[in-house]
């Protein structure tokens, strides 16, 4: 089910997304600048986390379908 945002919420939602992106970029930059990790390591971790989250979403969808069938 899709939930539409109230048009009055779009501005604050966009600000939240932008704030998150800026914070993530700053943190990533600090970690790379301080040589705690390389940009390649960061990108590899992003891929790994993205894949894990995708698997969890698919698993959740399969459980919903399974439960909807009553089995």
N, C-alpha and C positions, 0 to 999 in steps of 0.2 A: 504494500500500500504506500502510495506517495503522499506526503504531507506538504502542502504548499505553504510557503511563508507568507505571512501578512506583509503587504508592501511596506509597512512602517518598520518591519524588522530587517529588511534587506540591507539598509545602510549599516546598522550595527553588526550584522552578520558578515558583511564585506570587510568591515574594520577588524573584526576578530580574525578572519582568514589572513588578512594582510599582516596583522600583528604577529600571528603565528609564523608566517613565512619569514618575516624580518628576524624574529628571535632565532629561528632554526638556522638561518643563514649566518647570523652573528656567531652562534655557538659552533657551527661547523667551521667557520673561518678561524676561530680561536683554537680549536682542536688541531687543525692543520698547521696554523702558524706556530704553535707550540710543539709541533712534531709529535703529538700524542697519537695521531693517526694520519695516514695519507689520504688524499682525495680519492684514490682508487679503493682503499679500504672502506671509506665512507660509502661510496657508490655501491660497492659489493654488499655492504650491510643493508642499504636501502632496498636492493633487489631481494635479499633474503627475507627481510621483514615484510615486504610487499607480497611475496609468494606465500609466506605463512598466513598473512591476513586473508589473502584470496582463498586459501584452502579452508580457513575457518568459516568464511562467508558461505562457500559452497557447501560445506558440511551442515551449516545451519539451515540453508535452503533445502537440502536433502531431507533433514529431519522434519522440516515443516511440511514438505510434500508427503513424506512417509506418514506423519501423524494425520494429515488431512484425509488420507486414504483409509484411516482407521486400522492400520496394521501395526 
